[in-house]
Amino acid sequence: MTWSLDNAFETPGGTIRWMARGSGEPLVLVHGTPYSSFLWRELVPALARIRRVYVFDLLGFGQSEQREGQDLSLAAHARNFARLLDHWELSHPSVVAHDIGGAVTLRSMLLEGASFRDLTLFDAVSGGEWERGLFQLILEHPEVFHQLPGYAHQELVASHMRHATNLGYRPAILDALLTPWRGETGQAAFYRQYSQIKQEHTEEYEQLLGEITIPTRLIWGTEDRILPPHYARWLHDRIPHAELHWIEGAGHVLQEDAPAQLLAHLMSAFE
């Protein structure tokens, strides 16, 4: 399945790949881990009918550069996101973010000085006690995971991705999601990014969440096993003016489990 990001942006840590489609007011989509902008493939054409849509792969992910020595912390991703917005000359875009993309956008806004027109977070890392499960194991035992045989690594990543969906992936979709993490380079990149994503980088802005004044929407799958519904309630308690919407039966990856419902929420907000 073809998904090509036709532009490049150079950061201190390497090249970020991106693309833009459509015309109108700017809308930026921010993915999470262990995914890439490929998750937005079915939403971009529809959203591009009403907005100028920007998508990119976080450094170390998807089609962006993967190499040793990269700073792939949430703090670094937030700085790179702020740089991208400057490069695109976007002063107040609408932003939609998923998974760690939530933490990246919140850090960019609250600590890096980025300004958004409005913010939509769905099944997103935002704060609280989220450093658990696979995150915690990789942080505690990075040397073990780096040494996994290739077949074991691929099965681990595939299993982790399956755990994120409540309805399952089509085979070709799972294969495309796995592609950036295959081989020696991909395996090293997978554990490199996971070993640097830490809760301390969301704790640094938690006390500022109540100062968010822009229109904010929270959308959550009721069957999310990665970030269960109490994380949505935690965030809503701290941004009390935010709208909170539930998508019944959907897991962590709404782009796969409920793309039509997710698109309906976004279209109603941006039209």
Buried (B, 14 or more C-beta within 10 A) or exposed (E): EEBEBEEEBEBEBBBBBBBBBBEEBBBBBBBBBBBBBBBBBEBBEBBBEBBBBBBBBBBBBBBBBBBEEBBBBBBBBBBBBBBBBEBBEBEBBBBBBBBBBBBBBBBBBBBBEBEBBBBBBBBBBBBBEBBEEBBEEBBEEBEEBBEBEEEEBBEBBBEBBEBBBBEEBEEEBBEBBBBBBBEEEBBBBBBBBBBBBBBEBBEBBBEBBEEBEBBBBBBBBBBBEBBBBEBBEBBBEBBEEBBBBEBEEBBBBBBBBBBEBBBEBBBEBBE
